[in-house]
């Protein structure tokens, strides 16, 4: 039985290796994530969103992997609702404001552009978040000593106090969001989302001007 398992693992390893084509730049964690995905025995059907008239689109969705993007968007909306509850008694009003503040808690200061890029936001939207935080005196701004064209921002003592006060509720949000997943499933999901984040952040920072077809073409080269 042990030999059969070893042979099966080797078959999966060869299939995994082949999926990387000519690239050998992968880790044991990559293979473990792949193994977890292909050997999972429990399947869960997606909740019906479309009506009967669009029933024929389900197979098309699966073939184009669109279920993944749909479900990520829906999960974002669930999380947004829970975060709204967590922040209802705080001057921090949105998850973007919370994300900006919690990031600034870990730095002495950042330029506005650095902060906005870390949160993967368009510049105009990020500037609006910064303006709201400045008006609430949760952050402060000052000139960059090394680059006169840049303005740096840092969290204030008031901002630190407000972040500290909402952390217990935000911890509850985190527990609710992972829902009924087991510890192993949470670890697998975390691994996969981190991998996707590295992939998409490179596009956001370095290839933002490309068209969708150009992004797809670049992706298939890696």
Buried (B, 14 or more C-beta within 10 A) or exposed (E): EEEEEEEEEEEBEEEBEEEEEEEEEBEEEBBEBBBBEEEEEEEEEEEEEEEEEEEEEBEEBEEEEEEEEEEEEEEEEEBEEBBEEBBEEBBBEBBBBBBBBBBBEEBEBBBBEBBBBBEEBEEEEBBEBBEBBBEBEBBBBEEEEEEEEBBBBBBBEBBBEBBEEBBEBBEEBEEBEEEEEEEEBEBBEEBBEEEEEEEEEEEEEEEEEEEEEEBEEBEEEE
